[in-house]
Amino acid sequence: MEVPIRSESEFNFDESELSCEDPKMQRLYDGIVGTLSSKIVQHRILEEDRLLFELYIESGRTQIVVCSKIYDGVTKSDQLLIWSEVGTVYDDAGAIAALRVGSQHPRVSAALNDDYLLSVRAFVELSSSVENLWAYLMLVAIAADVLEDTLFCWDRV
C-alpha cells in the first residue's frame, strides 16, 4: 500500500497548536520562524508556551533547542530560558568537559540534573530583539553540539 505524501497545509490543525497564549512568546516564535526558517529543520509550540526548534549547525549536524519564559524576581523581568539536552554523563571526564563549556562559550552554562542528564543553557531578556534571541539560540545549539560530539562522538538527534 502506498501512502500519499502531503504538505502541512493539507492537515487540519487545532488553532491552539499554532499559537502561544503569551504574546511575547508568540512574537519570538513568529519572528524566528518568519525570518530564519532556512536555518530551522523543524519547529513547534509545545504545552505551556515552550518553543522547540531543531536548528542546522555549522558542523552539518542539527541540535534541538527549547525555549521557555520564566520570571526573574531579582531583575523583575521576564527572561527566556534556552536549553538543549546533551546526554547522560557517566564519568568524571564528562563532568570535566561540561565544566569547560563556560570557558569556551562564556554566555552559556552547563547544567546537570539529578539523573546526570547534561544540558547547555542560557538566559536572555525576553524583551530582546529577535536577532539577539536568535543569537542565543544558536550559541546554546553550537555549545551543546560541541559538547555532545566531545562526550559521545555522535549526534543525539
GUPAFI-236769 format. One record per residue (C-alpha): residue number from 1; residue in one letter; z negated, y negated, x. Coordinates in pm, whole numbers, plus 50000, padded with zeros to 5 digits. Example, Ala and Ser with C-alpha at 12.3 -4.5 7.8 and 13.67 -1.06 7.14 Angstrom:
[1; a; [49220; 50450; 51230]]
[2; s; [49286; 50106; 51367]]
//
This chain:
[1; m; [50000; 50000; 50000]]
[2; e; [50092; 49658; 50133]]
[3; v; [49865; 49362; 50066]]
[4; p; [50046; 49027; 50038]]
[5; i; [49945; 48752; 50278]]
[6; r; [49809; 48442; 50104]]
[7; s; [49719; 48095; 50214]]
[8; e; [49381; 47939; 50137]]
[9; s; [49545; 47717; 49877]]
[10; e; [49610; 48023; 49660]]
[11; f; [49244; 48119; 49637]]
[12; n; [49004; 47985; 49378]]
[13; f; [48701; 47818; 49534]]
[14; d; [48379; 47711; 49374]]
[15; e; [48362; 47334; 49440]]
[16; s; [48010; 47372; 49587]]
[17; e; [48160; 47589; 49864]]
[18; l; [48379; 47299; 49976]]
[19; s; [48129; 47015; 49985]]
[20; c; [47784; 46926; 50117]]
[21; e; [47505; 46795; 49900]]
[22; d; [47418; 46537; 50168]]
[23; p; [47682; 46263; 50204]]
[24; k; [47605; 46221; 50578]]
[25; m; [47680; 46587; 50642]]
[26; q; [47995; 46563; 50430]]
[27; r; [48109; 46261; 50636]]
[28; l; [48059; 46460; 50954]]
[29; y; [48238; 46767; 50817]]
[30; d; [48533; 46570; 50678]]
[31; g; [48564; 46359; 50992]]
[32; i; [48570; 46653; 51228]]
[33; v; [48795; 46875; 51019]]
[34; g; [49028; 46586; 50935]]
[35; t; [49084; 46461; 51288]]
[36; l; [49018; 46757; 51513]]
[37; s; [49144; 47059; 51319]]
[38; s; [49375; 47166; 51603]]
[39; k; [49067; 47243; 51815]]
[40; i; [48894; 47443; 51540]]
[41; v; [48963; 47811; 51477]]
[42; q; [48762; 47822; 51155]]
[43; h; [48508; 47609; 50973]]
[44; r; [48291; 47633; 50667]]
[45; i; [47995; 47481; 50488]]
[46; l; [47701; 47721; 50471]]
[47; e; [47393; 47711; 50248]]
[48; e; [47155; 47419; 50296]]
[49; d; [47441; 47199; 50420]]
[50; r; [47468; 47381; 50752]]
[51; l; [47813; 47344; 50906]]
[52; l; [47981; 47620; 51104]]
[53; f; [48268; 47559; 51345]]
[54; e; [48443; 47809; 51569]]
[55; l; [48585; 47597; 51848]]
[56; y; [48853; 47655; 52110]]
[57; i; [48703; 47624; 52458]]
[58; e; [48890; 47524; 52777]]
[59; s; [48830; 47876; 52913]]
[60; g; [49068; 48010; 52650]]
[61; r; [48780; 48163; 52454]]
[62; t; [48611; 48044; 52138]]
[63; q; [48250; 47965; 52055]]
[64; i; [48069; 47939; 51721]]
[65; v; [47858; 47626; 51679]]
[66; v; [47632; 47549; 51383]]
[67; c; [47501; 47207; 51277]]
[68; s; [47205; 47125; 51057]]
[69; k; [47036; 46800; 50957]]
[70; i; [46668; 46757; 51043]]
[71; y; [46436; 46462; 51000]]
[72; d; [46268; 46339; 51319]]
[73; g; [45926; 46199; 51233]]
[74; v; [45895; 46028; 51572]]
[75; t; [46217; 45825; 51551]]
[76; k; [46204; 45815; 51169]]
[77; s; [46571; 45908; 51153]]
[78; d; [46799; 46192; 51058]]
[79; q; [46907; 46400; 51354]]
[80; l; [47177; 46660; 51385]]
[81; l; [47062; 46984; 51543]]
[82; i; [47362; 47156; 51702]]
[83; w; [47326; 47510; 51831]]
[84; s; [47521; 47811; 51947]]
[85; e; [47375; 48159; 51989]]
[86; v; [47444; 48320; 52325]]
[87; g; [47283; 48665; 52308]]
[88; t; [46963; 48854; 52374]]
[89; v; [46807; 48814; 52717]]
[90; y; [46659; 49135; 52855]]
[91; d; [46561; 49045; 53210]]
[92; d; [46437; 48771; 53441]]
[93; a; [46789; 48691; 53561]]
[94; g; [46884; 48596; 53207]]
[95; a; [46583; 48369; 53173]]
[96; i; [46665; 48201; 53504]]
[97; a; [47026; 48147; 53401]]
[98; a; [46901; 47992; 53076]]
[99; l; [46679; 47751; 53269]]
[100; r; [46978; 47640; 53477]]
[101; v; [47160; 47521; 53165]]
[102; g; [46959; 47198; 53163]]
[103; s; [47054; 47110; 53519]]
[104; q; [47421; 47199; 53476]]
[105; h; [47453; 47038; 53131]]
[106; p; [47183; 46767; 53107]]
[107; r; [47249; 46676; 52742]]
[108; v; [47179; 47026; 52613]]
[109; s; [46890; 47269; 52642]]
[110; a; [46839; 47642; 52616]]
[111; a; [46603; 47792; 52361]]
[112; l; [46464; 48144; 52336]]
[113; n; [46322; 48275; 52009]]
[114; d; [46057; 48547; 51960]]
[115; d; [46327; 48817; 51966]]
[116; y; [46459; 48688; 52302]]
[117; l; [46775; 48555; 52138]]
[118; l; [46903; 48277; 52359]]
[119; s; [47078; 47972; 52215]]
[120; v; [47204; 47642; 52351]]
[121; r; [47101; 47330; 52156]]
[122; a; [47137; 46957; 52137]]
[123; f; [47003; 46683; 51911]]
[124; v; [47201; 46372; 51826]]
[125; e; [47162; 46088; 51575]]
[126; l; [47333; 46189; 51253]]
[127; s; [47450; 45829; 51209]]
[128; s; [47653; 45852; 51532]]
[129; s; [48029; 45825; 51526]]
[130; v; [48234; 46135; 51452]]
[131; e; [48371; 46115; 51808]]
[132; n; [48018; 46122; 51954]]
[133; l; [47913; 46410; 51727]]
[134; w; [48229; 46599; 51826]]
[135; a; [48147; 46545; 52194]]
[136; y; [47805; 46703; 52142]]
[137; l; [47959; 46995; 51951]]
[138; m; [48186; 47059; 52248]]
[139; l; [47902; 47019; 52502]]
[140; v; [47699; 47284; 52322]]
[141; a; [48001; 47513; 52283]]
[142; i; [48101; 47486; 52650]]
[143; a; [47744; 47534; 52781]]
[144; a; [47693; 47835; 52552]]
[145; d; [48026; 47984; 52657]]
[146; v; [47948; 47945; 53028]]
[147; l; [47603; 48096; 52981]]
[148; e; [47743; 48381; 52771]]
[149; d; [48001; 48457; 53039]]
[150; t; [47739; 48436; 53317]]
[151; l; [47496; 48669; 53142]]
[152; f; [47723; 48915; 52967]]
[153; c; [48075; 48869; 53113]]
[154; w; [48225; 48879; 52765]]
[155; d; [48287; 48662; 52461]]
[156; r; [48032; 48734; 52187]]
[157; v; [48257; 48605; 51905]]
//
